[in-house]
Amino acid sequence: MNLTLRQMRAFSVVARSASFTLAARQLHLTQSAVSMLVQQLEDELGVKLFDRARNAVTLTEAGQQLLPLARRMLDDLRQIEEGAGDLRSLKSGVLRVVAPQLMACTWVAGVLARFEQAHPQVGLRIVDGSADDIVGTVRRGDAELGIGPERATGEDVTRSFLMHVPMRLVCAATHALAGREAVQWRELQGERWVVYSGDFSRYVQERLHAHDASLSMQTATEVRYLTTALALVGAGLGVAMVPDYARSFAANFGIRFLALRAPTLNREFFVYQRRSLALSPAAQAFAQMLRAQA
């Protein structure tokens, strides 16, 4: 069968008004167009829906039985249209975002708060993990948008630049360098390091060697999460290099943030999404807000 919504609407309105003429006015069509739509529907169904008299139009037995089904289908369509309208206007929907754990509870949390104030009817689902988890989470569809530092994406995930984040040296409040505002890399040759991402450590080593082949990081401890690295630094197990947005946790872990010099390092952060998949209205609005706040 090749039933159309126009046919169903014509059937429903004619049944309600008991008149092809009145139905045509309500549908903004000619009477002949409404009659043709009903006739096409009857031909497709193989049953007669109306008894047409000179001054009256009444439903046949088949028409009476099929009318509730037609109206239910039209009501479902109306709900689909209203639902799509709510999604477009951000009166409903869900925003699914993944970000590194510490970034999620600092900078991203602030942007999410502004988004929630602007669109309180949109649900929020936040996945917080390590920076190395971002691309995989987006690839699996567990999040529509990912926010994080540079990572290889493969063919099914794409990224767009978001912002530069300054990298800082973190040491314990009791460390000999704790009273300094800045430190040069050459002064850190004897330090032991706490690292929290293999990709990030390789990136740092490459940058250091490009600046001065004698510079390097002597790894003491490897962890998965940045918060663990901050705790270990505060306990005196080494120093670490962390993004500036972690500064708000300095008092919690008893640590100090110092600027790094010669070379100064900034990390590029990106927005990740599945390639060739259109973003939902909520994700589009949030991505725009992210770039406005970066």
C-alpha positions as CSV (number, residue, x, y, z in Angstrom):
1,M,0.0,0.0,0.0
2,N,1.0,3.6,-0.6
3,L,-0.9,5.5,2.0
4,T,-0.1,9.2,2.6
5,L,-0.6,11.6,5.5
6,R,-2.5,14.0,3.2
7,Q,-5.0,11.2,2.5
8,M,-5.3,10.4,6.2
9,R,-5.8,14.0,7.1
10,A,-8.5,14.4,4.5
11,F,-10.3,11.3,5.7
12,S,-10.2,12.5,9.3
13,V,-11.4,16.1,8.6
14,V,-14.2,14.9,6.3
15,A,-15.4,12.5,9.0
16,R,-15.3,15.2,11.6
17,S,-17.1,17.8,9.5
18,A,-19.4,15.4,7.7
19,S,-18.8,17.6,4.6
20,F,-16.3,17.7,1.8
21,T,-17.0,21.4,1.4
22,L,-16.2,22.2,5.0
23,A,-13.2,19.9,5.0
24,A,-11.8,21.6,2.0
25,R,-12.0,25.0,3.8
26,Q,-10.3,23.6,6.9
27,L,-7.5,22.0,4.8
28,H,-7.2,25.0,2.5
29,L,-7.8,22.8,-0.5
30,T,-10.4,22.7,-3.2
31,Q,-13.4,20.3,-2.7
32,S,-12.3,18.3,-5.7
33,A,-8.8,17.9,-4.2
34,V,-10.2,16.6,-0.9
35,S,-12.5,14.2,-2.8
36,M,-9.6,12.9,-4.8
37,L,-7.5,12.3,-1.7
38,V,-10.3,10.3,0.0
39,Q,-10.9,8.4,-3.3
40,Q,-7.2,7.5,-3.5
41,L,-7.3,6.3,0.1
42,E,-10.4,4.2,-0.6
43,D,-8.7,2.7,-3.6
44,E,-5.5,1.9,-1.7
45,L,-7.5,0.3,1.2
46,G,-9.9,-1.5,-1.1
47,V,-12.9,-0.4,1.0
48,K,-15.5,2.4,0.9
49,L,-15.1,4.9,3.7
50,F,-18.0,7.3,3.1
51,D,-21.6,7.0,1.9
52,R,-22.1,10.1,-0.2
53,A,-25.6,11.4,-0.4
54,R,-26.8,14.7,-2.0
55,N,-26.9,16.6,1.3
56,A,-25.0,14.3,3.7
57,V,-21.7,12.5,4.1
58,T,-21.6,9.6,6.6
59,L,-19.1,7.0,7.5
60,T,-19.5,3.5,6.3
61,E,-19.0,0.6,8.7
62,A,-15.4,0.2,7.5
63,G,-14.9,4.0,7.8
64,Q,-16.1,3.9,11.5
65,Q,-13.6,1.1,12.3
66,L,-10.7,2.7,10.5
67,L,-11.2,6.3,11.7
68,P,-9.8,5.7,15.3
69,L,-6.7,4.2,13.7
70,A,-6.2,7.1,11.4
71,R,-6.7,9.6,14.2
72,R,-4.2,7.7,16.4
73,M,-1.6,7.8,13.6
74,L,-2.2,11.6,13.0
75,D,-1.9,12.1,16.8
76,D,1.4,10.2,16.8
77,L,2.6,12.4,13.9
78,R,1.6,15.5,15.8
79,Q,3.6,14.4,18.8
80,I,6.6,13.7,16.6
81,E,6.3,17.2,15.1
82,E,6.0,18.7,18.6
83,G,8.9,16.7,19.9
84,A,11.1,17.8,17.0
85,G,10.1,21.3,17.6
86,D,11.1,21.0,21.3
87,L,14.4,19.5,20.3
88,R,15.1,22.4,17.9
89,S,14.1,25.0,20.5
90,L,16.1,23.1,23.3
91,K,12.9,22.5,25.3
92,S,13.9,18.9,25.5
93,G,16.7,16.5,24.6
94,V,19.9,15.3,26.3
95,L,23.4,16.7,26.1
96,R,26.1,13.9,26.3
97,V,29.7,15.1,26.9
98,V,33.0,13.5,27.8
99,A,35.9,15.4,29.3
100,P,39.0,14.6,31.3
101,Q,38.1,14.2,35.0
102,L,39.7,17.4,36.4
103,M,38.7,19.5,33.4
104,A,35.1,18.3,33.8
105,C,34.9,19.5,37.4
106,T,36.6,22.9,36.8
107,W,36.4,24.7,33.4
108,V,33.8,22.5,31.8
109,A,31.6,22.6,34.9
110,G,31.4,26.4,34.6
111,V,30.3,26.1,30.9
112,L,27.8,23.4,31.8
113,A,26.3,25.7,34.5
114,R,25.8,28.5,32.0
115,F,24.3,26.0,29.5
116,E,21.9,24.7,32.1
117,Q,20.8,28.2,33.1
118,A,20.1,28.9,29.4
119,H,18.4,25.6,28.6
120,P,17.1,24.1,31.9
121,Q,14.9,21.5,30.1
122,V,17.8,19.8,28.4
123,G,19.2,16.8,30.4
124,L,22.9,16.5,31.0
125,R,25.0,13.3,30.9
126,I,28.7,13.9,31.7
127,V,31.3,11.2,31.3
128,D,34.5,12.0,33.2
129,G,37.6,9.9,32.6
130,S,41.2,10.3,31.6
131,A,42.4,12.3,28.6
132,D,43.2,9.1,26.8
133,D,39.5,8.0,27.1
134,I,38.0,10.9,25.1
135,V,38.3,9.7,21.5
136,G,37.2,6.1,22.4
137,T,34.1,7.4,24.3
138,V,33.0,9.5,21.3
139,R,33.8,6.6,18.9
140,R,31.5,4.2,20.9
141,G,28.7,6.8,20.9
142,D,28.7,7.1,24.7
143,A,29.1,10.8,24.3
144,E,28.2,13.1,21.4
145,L,30.9,15.6,22.1
146,G,34.4,15.1,23.6
147,I,36.6,17.9,25.0
148,G,40.3,17.2,25.6
149,P,43.9,17.5,24.5
150,E,45.3,16.4,21.1
151,R,44.8,12.7,20.5
152,A,44.9,10.6,17.3
153,T,41.3,10.2,16.0
154,G,41.3,7.7,13.2
155,E,38.8,7.9,10.3
156,D,35.6,7.8,12.3
157,V,36.2,10.7,14.7
158,T,36.9,14.3,13.8
159,R,38.2,17.2,15.9
160,S,38.2,21.0,15.8
161,F,40.5,23.3,17.7
162,L,39.0,24.8,20.9
163,M,41.8,26.6,22.8
164,H,45.4,26.7,24.1
165,V,45.8,25.8,27.8
166,P,49.1,26.8,29.6
167,M,51.0,24.0,31.2
168,R,52.4,24.6,34.7
169,L,54.9,22.9,37.0
170,V,53.3,21.6,40.2
171,C,55.4,20.9,43.3
172,A,54.6,20.3,47.0
173,A,54.2,23.3,49.2
174,T,57.3,22.2,51.1
175,H,59.4,21.8,47.9
176,A,62.5,24.1,47.5
177,L,60.9,25.7,44.4
178,A,57.5,26.4,46.1
179,G,58.3,30.0,46.7
180,R,59.1,30.7,43.1
181,E,56.8,32.3,40.5
182,A,58.5,30.6,37.5
183,V,61.2,28.0,36.8
184,Q,63.3,27.0,33.8
185,W,63.4,23.5,32.5
186,R,67.1,23.2,33.0
187,E,66.6,23.7,36.8
188,L,64.4,20.5,36.8
189,Q,67.1,18.1,35.6
190,G,67.4,16.3,39.0
191,E,63.6,16.2,39.7
192,R,61.6,13.0,39.7
193,W,58.3,13.2,37.8
194,V,54.8,12.0,38.4
195,V,53.1,11.4,35.0
196,Y,49.5,10.6,34.2
197,S,49.4,10.0,30.4
198,G,51.7,8.2,28.2
199,D,50.7,10.3,25.2
200,F,51.2,13.5,27.1
201,S,54.7,12.4,28.3
202,R,55.8,11.6,24.8
203,Y,54.5,15.0,23.6
204,V,56.5,16.8,26.3
205,Q,59.7,14.8,25.6
206,E,59.4,15.7,21.9
207,R,59.0,19.3,22.7
208,L,61.9,19.3,25.1
209,H,64.2,17.6,22.8
210,A,63.3,20.0,20.0
211,H,64.2,22.9,22.2
212,D,67.3,21.4,23.8
213,A,68.4,17.7,23.4
214,S,69.8,17.6,26.9
215,L,66.4,18.3,28.5
216,S,64.3,15.3,29.7
217,M,61.8,14.1,32.3
218,Q,62.9,11.4,34.8
219,T,59.7,9.4,35.5
220,A,59.3,8.3,39.1
221,T,55.6,7.3,39.1
222,E,52.9,6.7,36.5
223,V,49.2,7.1,37.3
224,R,46.0,7.1,35.3
225,Y,44.2,10.2,36.6
226,L,45.4,13.8,37.1
227,T,43.9,14.0,40.5
228,T,46.0,11.1,41.7
229,A,49.1,12.8,40.3
230,L,48.3,16.0,42.2
231,A,47.9,14.0,45.4
232,L,51.2,12.3,44.9
233,V,53.0,15.6,44.2
234,G,51.5,17.0,47.4
235,A,52.8,14.0,49.3
236,G,56.3,14.8,48.1
237,L,56.7,11.9,45.5
238,G,57.8,14.2,42.7
239,V,56.8,17.1,40.5
240,A,54.3,17.1,37.7
241,M,53.3,19.2,34.7
242,V,49.6,19.9,34.6
243,P,47.1,22.2,32.8
244,D,46.5,25.6,34.4
245,Y,42.7,24.8,35.0
246,A,43.8,22.5,37.8
247,R,45.0,25.5,39.8
248,S,41.8,25.6,41.9
249,F,42.9,22.3,43.6
250,A,46.2,23.8,44.9
251,A,44.9,24.1,48.5
252,N,43.3,20.7,48.5
253,F,46.5,18.9,47.7
254,G,49.1,21.2,49.4
255,I,50.8,22.1,46.1
256,R,52.1,25.2,44.3
257,F,51.8,26.1,40.6
258,L,54.8,27.6,38.8
259,A,55.2,29.0,35.3
260,L,57.5,27.0,33.1
261,R,60.2,28.8,31.0
262,A,62.6,27.8,28.3
263,P,60.5,26.3,26.8
264,T,57.0,27.5,27.7
265,L,54.5,24.8,26.9
266,N,50.8,25.3,25.9
267,R,48.6,22.4,25.2
268,E,46.0,22.4,22.4
269,F,42.6,21.3,23.3
270,F,39.9,20.2,20.8
271,V,36.3,19.3,20.5
272,Y,35.8,15.7,19.2
273,Q,32.7,14.3,17.5
274,R,31.8,11.3,15.3
275,R,32.6,12.0,11.6
276,S,29.7,12.5,9.2
277,L,27.1,12.4,12.1
278,A,25.0,15.5,12.5
279,L,25.1,17.0,16.1
280,S,21.8,17.3,18.0
281,P,20.5,20.8,18.6
282,A,21.7,20.6,22.2
283,A,25.2,19.5,21.2
284,Q,25.4,22.3,18.6
285,A,24.4,24.9,21.2
286,F,26.9,23.6,23.7
287,A,29.7,23.5,21.2
288,Q,29.0,27.2,20.3
289,M,29.0,28.0,24.0
290,L,32.3,26.2,24.6
291,R,34.0,28.3,21.9
292,A,32.5,31.5,23.2
293,Q,34.0,30.7,26.7
294,A,37.4,29.5,25.4
